[in-house]
Amino acid sequence: MDKPTENESFTSTQETSLLIVILDTNPSQRILKQDPNFLTKCLDSVIAFGNSHLMQKAQNRLAVMACHSHTSTFLYPDPGKPLDIRQTDGQYEVFTLVEKTVKINLAKILTSETPTTITESLIAGALAMALCYIARMQRNKSPGVKLNCRVLVVTGSGDSASQYMNYMNVFFTAQKQNVVIDVCSLDQHLSLLQQGCDITSGLYLKVPQIQGLLQYLLWVFLPEPPVRQKLVLPPPAKVDYRAACFCHRELIDIGYVCSVCLSIFCKFSPICTTCHAVFKIPGPLSVKPKKKKIKL
């Protein structure tokens, strides 16, 4: 995993907020197939959102990741040598550094993509990398400093039941580390990521109008979790807690659960494919004959 080299020393005794934005850049997304230029608009909105987070408090920290079909990597801070940025047009140097670093690193990823290797987005892997980065930041912070961490996923991809176990591991790890996971869906309803938001006390929003993406980011996801309780936000949707079967990786309502390893299957199997436990084939239910009442 690439290790960003941003100055990660904390000297302030105040609370510090770390925001990690995961942007899905997979070209197989339906919304990008319909409008290839939408990625540029979405990227500009994410950069403006990240700079707004930095502008709220001088101690705030920001990281931006790209989730692609073959890799997940950090766009900011730069894993290599930081760019030499000078103030231009009166703009804050950090804002310019964020914009240029993100766009340069994203261009490298997009140019290395080949059309024959496009698969589903590795969102679960990106979340795992974000949690590792958060753990390292927590370990390197100064004593007495409180670091509030949250992750925002911006994606237009659909649900990926094949990553079900990876998602569940990430969600419960984030819950244990007190990391809030927010999800901004640009195209489709995502039941698995919605479960992660509910588990980690985050927010899930399917953007009604793509043209107002930046407005929704600033309105819903910019406030810190403790402040959100005092704001009027979109009402939460009902969470779909269906599980994915281990045999076909599809979401099911009713299934069979292995009593040994708790694996879920949509159809009965005499042998568990996960732990290889053997079960008896259920036979027909025996019907006891009714006792005849003796007439007196």
C-alpha positions in Angstrom: 0.0 0.0 0.0 1.3 3.4 -0.9 2.1 5.6 2.2 1.4 9.3 1.8 4.3 11.5 3.0 2.2 14.4 4.2 3.3 16.0 7.5 1.3 13.9 9.9 2.5 15.4 13.2 -0.1 16.9 15.5 0.8 19.4 18.0 -2.5 21.1 18.7 -4.5 20.2 21.8 -7.7 20.8 20.0 -9.8 18.3 18.2 -8.7 17.4 14.7 -11.0 16.1 12.0 -9.7 13.7 9.3 -11.8 13.3 6.2 -11.0 10.7 3.5 -12.9 11.0 0.3 -13.1 7.8 -1.9 -14.0 8.7 -5.5 -15.1 5.9 -7.8 -13.4 6.5 -11.2 -14.2 3.2 -12.9 -15.1 4.0 -16.5 -17.7 1.1 -16.5 -20.1 3.2 -14.4 -23.3 3.8 -16.3 -23.3 7.5 -15.6 -19.8 7.8 -17.1 -20.8 5.9 -20.2 -23.6 8.2 -20.8 -21.5 11.4 -20.2 -17.7 10.8 -20.2 -17.2 14.5 -19.2 -19.1 13.9 -15.9 -16.0 12.7 -14.2 -14.4 16.1 -14.6 -17.4 17.8 -13.1 -17.6 15.3 -10.2 -13.9 15.7 -9.6 -14.2 19.5 -9.4 -17.1 19.1 -6.9 -15.1 16.7 -4.7 -12.1 19.1 -4.7 -14.2 22.0 -3.7 -15.8 19.9 -1.0 -12.4 18.8 0.3 -11.1 22.4 0.4 -14.3 23.5 2.3 -13.4 20.9 4.9 -9.9 22.3 5.2 -11.3 25.8 5.4 -13.4 25.0 8.5 -10.5 24.6 10.8 -6.7 25.0 10.4 -6.1 21.6 12.1 -8.4 19.6 9.7 -6.8 17.0 7.5 -7.8 15.7 4.1 -7.1 12.6 2.0 -8.5 11.8 -1.4 -8.5 8.3 -2.9 -9.3 6.9 -6.3 -11.2 3.6 -6.5 -10.7 2.0 -9.9 -11.3 -1.3 -11.5 -7.8 -2.6 -11.0 -6.4 -0.6 -8.1 -7.2 1.8 -5.2 -4.7 4.5 -4.5 -4.2 7.8 -2.8 -4.5 10.9 -4.9 -3.8 13.3 -2.1 -1.5 13.5 -0.1 1.0 12.5 -2.8 2.9 9.3 -1.9 6.0 10.8 -3.6 7.6 14.2 -3.3 5.0 17.0 -2.8 4.6 19.5 -5.6 6.2 22.9 -5.3 3.2 25.2 -5.2 3.4 29.0 -5.1 0.5 31.4 -4.4 -1.3 32.4 -7.5 -4.2 34.9 -7.9 -4.4 35.2 -4.1 -5.6 31.5 -3.6 -4.6 29.7 -0.5 -1.5 27.5 -1.3 -3.1 24.4 0.2 -6.1 24.6 -2.0 -4.0 24.8 -5.1 -1.8 21.9 -3.9 -4.9 19.7 -3.3 -6.3 20.5 -6.8 -3.1 20.0 -8.8 -2.0 16.9 -6.9 -5.4 15.2 -7.3 -5.7 15.9 -11.0 -2.1 14.9 -11.8 -2.3 11.5 -9.9 -5.7 10.8 -11.3 -4.5 11.4 -14.9 -1.7 8.8 -14.2 -4.3 6.2 -13.2 -6.6 6.8 -16.2 -3.8 6.6 -18.7 -2.7 3.2 -17.3 -6.2 1.7 -17.8 -6.7 -0.7 -20.7 -10.3 -1.4 -22.0 -9.9 -5.1 -21.7 -9.2 -5.1 -18.0 -12.3 -3.1 -16.8 -14.1 -4.9 -13.9 -16.2 -3.8 -11.0 -15.0 -1.1 -8.7 -12.8 -2.1 -5.7 -14.7 0.0 -3.1 -14.2 -2.5 -0.3 -10.5 -2.5 -0.9 -10.4 1.3 -0.9 -12.3 1.3 2.4 -9.8 -1.1 3.9 -6.9 1.1 2.8 -8.6 4.1 4.3 -8.9 2.3 7.6 -5.2 1.4 7.6 -4.4 5.1 6.9 -6.6 6.2 9.8 -4.9 3.6 12.1 -1.5 5.0 11.2 -2.6 8.6 11.8 -4.0 7.6 15.1 -0.8 6.0 16.1 1.3 9.0 15.0 -0.7 11.7 16.7 0.6 13.6 19.7 -0.6 12.6 23.2 -3.8 14.4 24.2 -5.0 15.0 20.7 -8.4 13.7 19.7 -8.7 12.7 16.0 -12.2 12.4 14.6 -12.2 10.3 11.4 -14.8 9.7 8.7 -14.9 8.4 5.2 -17.0 9.5 2.3 -17.6 7.3 -0.7 -18.8 9.0 -3.9 -19.7 6.3 -6.5 -22.0 5.7 -9.4 -21.4 1.9 -9.5 -24.0 -0.7 -8.5 -24.0 -3.2 -5.7 -21.3 -5.8 -5.8 -22.5 -8.9 -3.9 -19.2 -10.6 -4.7 -17.5 -8.3 -2.2 -20.1 -9.0 0.5 -17.6 -10.5 3.1 -15.1 -7.8 2.4 -17.7 -5.1 3.0 -18.9 -6.7 6.3 -15.3 -7.0 7.6 -14.7 -3.3 6.7 -17.9 -2.1 8.2 -17.5 -3.8 11.6 -13.8 -2.8 11.7 -14.8 0.8 11.1 -17.5 0.5 13.9 -14.8 -0.7 16.3 -12.5 2.1 15.4 -15.3 4.7 15.7 -14.9 5.7 12.0 -18.1 7.1 10.4 -18.7 5.9 6.8 -20.9 8.2 4.6 -22.0 7.2 1.1 -23.1 9.5 -1.8 -24.7 7.4 -4.5 -24.8 9.1 -7.9 -26.8 6.6 -9.9 -28.2 3.5 -8.3 -29.4 2.4 -4.8 -26.6 0.6 -2.9 -28.1 -1.7 -0.2 -24.7 -3.0 1.0 -23.1 0.4 1.4 -26.3 1.6 3.0 -25.9 -1.2 5.6 -22.3 0.2 6.3 -23.7 3.7 6.9 -26.3 2.3 9.3 -23.7 0.2 11.2 -21.2 3.1 11.6 -23.8 5.8 12.2 -23.1 7.5 8.9 -25.3 9.1 6.3 -26.5 7.5 3.0 -27.8 9.7 0.2 -28.8 8.9 -3.4 -28.4 12.3 -5.1 -31.7 13.3 -6.7 -30.2 15.7 -9.1 -26.6 15.2 -10.4 -26.3 18.9 -11.4 -26.5 19.9 -7.7 -23.8 17.4 -6.5 -21.7 20.1 -4.8 -24.7 21.5 -3.0 -25.6 18.1 -1.7 -22.0 17.5 -0.6 -21.8 20.8 1.3 -25.3 20.5 2.8 -25.3 16.8 3.9 -21.8 15.6 4.2 -19.7 18.7 5.2 -21.0 19.0 8.8 -19.3 16.8 11.4 -21.4 13.9 12.8 -22.1 15.6 16.2 -23.5 18.7 14.4 -25.8 16.7 12.0 -28.3 16.1 14.8 -29.1 19.8 14.9 -29.6 20.2 11.2 -32.5 19.4 8.9 -31.2 16.7 6.6 -32.9 14.3 4.2 -34.9 11.6 6.1 -33.1 8.3 6.2 -34.3 5.6 3.9 -35.3 2.1 5.1 -32.2 -0.1 5.3 -32.2 -3.3 3.3 -30.4 -5.8 5.5 -30.5 -8.7 3.0 -27.4 -10.9 3.0 -25.6 -12.3 0.0 -25.4 -16.0 -0.5 -21.9 -17.6 -0.7 -22.7 -19.7 -3.7 -24.0 -17.2 -6.2 -23.2 -13.9 -4.5 -26.7 -12.7 -4.8 -28.9 -10.9 -2.2 -31.5 -13.3 -0.8 -34.5 -13.0 1.6 -34.6 -16.6 2.8 -31.7 -19.1 2.7 -29.8 -21.9 4.5 -27.2 -21.1 7.1 -24.3 -23.4 8.0 -24.5 -24.2 11.8 -20.6 -24.5 11.9 -19.3 -21.4 10.1 -22.5 -19.4 9.5 -22.1 -19.3 5.8 -25.3 -18.5 3.9 -26.6 -20.4 0.8 -29.7 -19.9 -1.3 -30.1 -23.6 -1.9 -29.6 -26.6 0.4 -26.2 -28.4 0.0 -25.2 -31.5 2.0 -21.6 -30.2 2.2 -20.7 -26.7 3.2 -18.4 -25.3 0.6 -16.8 -23.0 3.2 -15.9 -25.3 6.1 -16.7 -28.7 4.4 -19.1 -29.7 7.2 -21.4 -32.6 6.2 -25.1 -32.4 6.9 -27.9 -35.0 6.6 -30.3 -34.6 3.8 -33.6 -33.6 5.2 -36.2 -36.3 4.6 -40.0 -35.9 4.4 -41.6 -34.9 7.7 -43.1 -37.9 9.5 -46.8 -37.5 10.2 -48.1 -39.2 13.3 -51.4 -41.1 12.9 -54.2 -39.5 14.7 -55.6 -41.5 17.6 -59.1 -42.6 17.1 -61.5 -41.6 19.8 -63.3 -44.5 21.4 -67.0 -44.1 21.2 -68.8 -45.0 24.5 
